[in-house]
Amino acid sequence: MRDSGVPGLSGKGQAHAVTASFLGWTLDAFDFFVVVFLIDRLAAAFHVGKTAIISSLFVTLVMRPVGALIFGLLTDRFGRRIPLMTNVVFFSVVELLCGFSPNLTFFLVMRALYGIGMGGEWGIGASLAMESVPPRWRGILSGILQSGYSVGYLLAAVVARLVLPTWGWRPMFWLGGLPALLAFYISSRVPESEAWKQHRAPSTGAVLKIVATQWKSFLYLMLLMTFMMFLSHGTQDLYPDFLGSVHKLAPAMQSYMAILYNIGAIIGAIAFGMVSERAGRRRTMIMALVLSLTMIPFWAFGGSLVVLAIGAFLMQAGVQGAWGVIPVHLTELSADETRGLVPGLAYQLGILIAAPTNTVEFMLREHVGYQWALAGFEIVTIAVLIVTISLGKERRGRSFHRPAVPASS
């Protein structure tokens, strides 16, 4: 059998671990972004304004740290496989129930519960994937893993184009129940992480103590993730509504645009993730951010559909190019015993702080217009991110496994 480069794990085991992590994040993102394409439909169905539906995105984002804490602790104490299976089933069932919502209150409760599931998935998937591959493959596979977020957004756009016009909004949520089947694949194919077995903490208290001793590093990661969330959600969540409100694009064209710029996002995540193996994590992220910064005039102020399309495509190539480095960067900066908890919790606390992004941008448009609301917000965000990343550290290529002990002769 060919050496996988990871102790105790075959090449097939690596592939199954990465596949499960990628699919989990893809399907999770699909379930989140379904709402982005249903703002008008849900507002009409529940007899409320669009602001009330946009607030459901806020509710989901706010609950994600709860999921990161719960599932992160479970992951560091009991392994990656069982918490991942539990998480996938949980968020799938909740998404299915969203399709049966009789009113706004029930819908908001379901979106809050869904936030717990969404918050737990990323940390489990990132730790499992990064621990399952050799260091030389982490960069590109980090990009592939994170591109699952854009693939999920793309799938939501495709479903909105094909299902919504004919079947209405409820079946879009019912389709979100299908990911539960992924639990069977994880159970039968995905091996447990050898790195977790080697570094397993003796108790939940021990995990929390290790996090406490590294509080400065944790606060840095949380700051980094806050502005990364400003970057992604500030350029994605309201963009379909922006295209419809400012540029008068029909819902069908909004879906096509979302498909296009998510293809750019996927390409960017994988390409910049691969580049990070040679150029380093921080330098690569800054390169991607500069690309996004230069695209803002075309992305927000484009005077034609072609210019908007090119701007949106390259904007998301840069945004998700920077994001493609995040899974490997955060896992490499985390302690061995807390790799399930720290990356995911920093990630989701960042989203908690950044949760008002959509609301703030929506309010800013009343004062400076929709175009400058999005553009101004992202110019500041990118500038702060470049400084934050420049001042940080990286541990590219560090080992997650203890050296093998030579057999005695």
N, C-alpha and C positions, 0 to 999 in steps of 0.2 A: 504493500500500500504506500502511495506517495506521501511523503512527510508534509503535513499541513502547515508546519511552522508554529503550531499552537499545541502545548502539551496535552495529550489525552484526547485530541479532537481530530477526526478525519476531515478530508476535504469536503465530503458530503455533509458532515456535521456542521462545518462552517457555512456552507451554502444554505442549509435549512435554517440556521440561526439568523443569518442576515435576511433571508426571505421572510421569515416570520416577523422580524422587527420592522421591515419595510412595509409589509402588508398591513400590520397593525396601525402604523402611523398614517398610511394612505387612507385606510377606511375610517380612521378617527377624523382625519381632516375632511373627508367627504361629508361626514355627518355634521361637522361644524359649518361648512360653507354652503350647505343646502339652504340655510336660512338667508344667506346673502342674496339669493335669487328669488326669495319669496316675500320680501319686505312688503311690497304692495298687496300681494294676494293675502297674506296673513292679516295685514291691517284691515282689509275689507272683510275678511271672514270673521274677525273678532270685534269689528266695529270700533276700531281705535285709530289713532294717528300713527304715522310711520315712526315717530320717535319712540312709541311704546314697543314696537317690534325691534327697533335698533337696541333698545334697552335689554332685550333678551340676549344679545351678543355680550353685553356688559355682564349680565348675570352669569353666563357660562364662563367667561374669563375670570371673574372673581372667585369662582369655586374651584378653579384648577389647582391652586396651591394645596387645598385640602386633599385632593386626590394624590398629588405628588408626595405629600407627607405620609399618608396612609400606605400607599402602594410602595413608596420608596423604602420605608421601614420594613415592610413585608419582604421586599426584594433583597435587602441586605441580610435579613435574618433567615429566610427560608428558601432562597434561591430565585432564579429568574423565571423558570418555566411556569410554576403554579400561579404566582401572582399575575403573569402575563395572560394566562388562560382566563383567570377570574376577571381580570380587567376587561378583556375583549367581550366576554359574555355580558358583563354589566353594562357597558356603554351601548352595546347592540340592542339589548332589551329596552333600555331607556329611550333610545332613538325610535324604536318601533312604537312605543307608547306615545311619543310626540305626535304621531300621525292620527291618534285618536283624541287629540285635545278638543274638548267641547267649548273652551273659553280661554281667555288670555291668562288667567290665574293658573290653571292647570298646565298650560304650555310653559309658563315661566318656571314653575316647580320642576318640570321635566328637564328644562334646559339647565337648571341649577344642578340637578343630579347628573346630567350628562357632563357638566363641567368637571365633576369629581372623576368620572371615568377618563375623560380626555386628559386631565392633569396627571393621571397616573401612568398613562401609556408611554409617554416619551422617555421618561427616565429608565423604565424597564427595558425598552427596546434599544436605547442607546448603549446601555451597559452590556446587554447581551451581545449586540452586534460587534462592538469594539473589542470585547474580550474574546471573541470567537475567531478573530482574523489576525494574521501576522502584522507587526508594526508597519511594514512597507506597504500594506494594502489599506491601512486605516483611512488615509486621506480620501481616496476615490470612493471607498465604501461609505465614508461619512457623508460625502456628497450624494451618493445614491440613496442612503437612508433618509436624509433630510429632504430629498426631492420627492419623497412620498407625500409630503405636505402639499406640494404643487400638483402632484398626480391626483390627489384627492380633490383639490380645487377644480382641476380639469374635468374629472369625472362628474363633479357636481354641475359644472357648466353643461356638459353633454346631456346629463339626465334632465336638466332644466329645459334644454332645447327639445328633447325627444318625448319626455314623459309629461311635463307640466302642461303644455298646450292641449293635450288630449285627455289626460287622466286627472288633472288637478294637483293640488299641493299635497294631499295626504299620502298618496303612494310614494312620493319622494322620501318621506320619512320611513315608510314601511320597508323600502329597499334598504334602509340603514340597519335593519335587523339581520340581514344576511351575513355580516361579518362574524356573527356568533359561530358560524361553521369553521372559522379559522382555529377555534380552540381544539378541534379534533386533529387538525394538522400539527399544531404545537405539541399536543399530547403524544402523538405517534412518531413524529420525526425530529423534533428539536431536542438536542442533548442539553443537559445542565452545564452551566459555565464552570470550567475548571478553575478559573481565576477566583470565582466566588468560593469554591470549595477550599482553596488554599488560604484565603484571607477572611474567612467567615468570622464575624464578631461574635463573642460569646453570649451577648444579650443586646436587647434594644437600647438599654441604658449605655452600654459600651459604644454603640454607634453614635448616640447623641453626644457623648463625652468627646469623641474624636472630632465631631463637627464643631463643638465648642472650642477646642484647642486651636482650630484653624479658622476662627471667626473673621479675621481680616481677609483671608482669601475668599471666604464665602461671601462677604459683603461686596468684594470686587466683582465676583461672578454675578451677583444679583444686580449690581449697577449695570454691568455689561448687558445682561439679558433684558433689563428694563428698556434700554435704548434700542436693542435689537427688536423688541416688541413694537416700540414706536415706529421702527422702520418697516416691519412687515405688515402689521395691521393698519398702519397709517397709509400704506400704498395699495392695499388690497381690498379691505372690507367694504369701503364705500365707493370704490372705483366704478363698479357697474352702475350704481345710482348716479354718480357724477356724470358718466357718459350719457345717461338718459336725461338728466336734468339740464346739463349745460350744452351738450352736443346733440341732444334730441335723437339719440340712437334708440331704435326699437329694441324690445327685450331680446329678440332673436339675434340682433347684431351685438348686443351686450354679451350674450353667451359666446358668440364667435370670437369676440375680442378677448374674453376671459380664457378661452381655449388657446388662442394665439400667445398671449403673454405668459400663460402657464407653461407652454412649451419652452419659451425663453427661460423661464425660471428653472425648469428641469435641466436644460442644457447648462445653465450657469452654475447650478449647484454641483453637478458632476464635474464640470471643467475646472472650477476653482478649487473644489475638493482635491482633485488630482494635482493641481499646481502646488497646493500647500505642502505636499511631500518634499518638494524641492525648494520652494521659496520661503517656507515657514508659514505657520498658522497666522500670525499677526500681519505680516506683510501682505499675504494673499487676501485677507479680509479687507485691508485698506485699499488694495487695488480694485476690488469689487465695489467698494463704497464710492470710489472716485468715478467709476463707470456710471453708477446710479445718479450721482450728483450732476454729471454732465447731461444726463437725459431728462432732467426735470423740465426744462423749457419745452421740450417736445411732448413729454408725457402729460403735462398739465395745460399747456397753452397752444398745442398743435392746432393749426388752422384747417386741417383736412383730415379725412379718415386715414389716409396713408401715413401722414406724419404722426398722428396719434398711435397708430398701430406699431410703427417702428419704435417710437418712444416707449410705449408700454412694454414691448418685447424686450428691449435692451434694459429698461428700468428694472424689470423683474429678474433679468439675467444677473444684474448686479446685486440686487437685494438678496435673492436666494443664492447667489454666488458666495456672499459673505456668510449666509446661513449654512451653506454646505460644509463649512469648516467647524461649525459649532459643536456637533456631536463629538467629534474627535478631540477638539480643543478642551471642552469641559470635562470629558472623561479622563484625559491626560493630566489635567490640573487637580483632579480629585484624589483623595486618599483611597488606598486599595479597599479598606473596610467599609467605605461610604460611597462607593461608586454608583450604587443603585439609588441612593437618596440625594446626594448633593447636587449632581447635574440637573436632575429633574426638579428638585425643590427650588434651586436658584432660577431655573427656567420659568417655573410657574409663579414664583414670587415676583419675578420681573413682569409677568403678564398681569399680576394683581395690581401692581403700581401703574402699569400702562393701560389698565382696563378702560379708563375713560377716554381713550384715544378717539374712538368713533364719535362719542358725544362731543368732545372738544372740537374736533374738526367740523362737525355738523353745526355747532354753535358759531364757530369762527366764520363760516360762510355768510352768516347774517351781517357781519361787519366788514369783511374784506372780499367777499365773493368766494364761490366754491373753488375756483382755480387757485387763488392765492392762499386759501385755507389749507389745501393739500400741499402746495408747493412750499409755502413758508414753514409749515410744520416739519416737512422733511429736510429742508435745508439746515435748520437748526439741529435736527436729530442726527444727520450724517456728520456734521461738524463735531458734535460732542462725541460721537462714536469713534471718529478717527483719533481724537485726543485720548480717549479712554483706552482704546486698543494699543496705542503707541506706548502708554505708560504701564501696561500690563506685562505679564510673564508668559512663557510657554514652555512646555516640556515635550516637545515633538519626539516621538519614537520611543518613549520610555516603556519599559517592560511592565506588563501587568501580572507576570507569573514568576514564581520563584524558580531559580535555576534547578535543573534536574540533578539529583544526587547520583553520582556514578555508582554503578553496581560494584560491590566488593568482589575481588577475584577469589 
